[in-house]
Amino acid sequence: MRKIGREENRDHAVTLPASFKPERSRIMYIEDKSEGLDGPARIGRVYFSKSGKSLYYQGRVFKSLKGSGFKANYFDVDSGKHFWISGPRKDQNDRLYGGFRDAVIDEDVQD
């Protein structure tokens, strides 16, 4: 087991199984869609399960909605909240309706 996260972001650190490798991680855009079309957004490192069906980010587990979500493609297994998770865009238009406003970029992926 190894710790993921920074010392200053200790409350969001999660212990991942040793089978989770950096090769199975990717920097992704994560937007909370549970309260409307424009929710809080982050860009951070997401880890994929061995099968690729689950995503792990900051202690949360996300599963695919398999096309059945409205403006969302994943849900949080614990809370049931819907999220839009995708690769970040070079032009910074990550939000569904354009723009980059208020998206927090995790310190470990800012490069």
TANOR-V544389 format. One record per backbone hydrogen bond with DSSP energy under -1.0 kcal/mol. CO is the residue of the C=O (numbers start at 1). NH is the residue of the N-H. If there is no record, write none. Layout:
BEGIN
co = <CO | CO>
nh = <NH | NH>
END
This chain:
BEGIN
co = <2 | 4 | 6 | 7 | 9 | 10 | 14 | 16 | 17 | 21 | 22 | 24 | 26 | 28 | 29 | 30 | 31 | 40 | 41 | 42 | 43 | 44 | 46 | 47 | 54 | 55 | 56 | 57 | 60 | 61 | 62 | 63 | 65 | 73 | 74 | 75 | 76 | 81 | 82 | 83 | 83 | 84 | 86 | 89 | 95 | 99 | 100 | 104 | 106>
nh = <16 | 14 | 9 | 10 | 12 | 13 | 4 | 2 | 20 | 24 | 25 | 48 | 46 | 44 | 86 | 42 | 84 | 32 | 104 | 30 | 106 | 28 | 26 | 56 | 49 | 62 | 47 | 60 | 57 | 77 | 55 | 75 | 68 | 65 | 83 | 63 | 80 | 76 | 33 | 73 | 74 | 31 | 29 | 92 | 98 | 95 | 103 | 43 | 109>
END
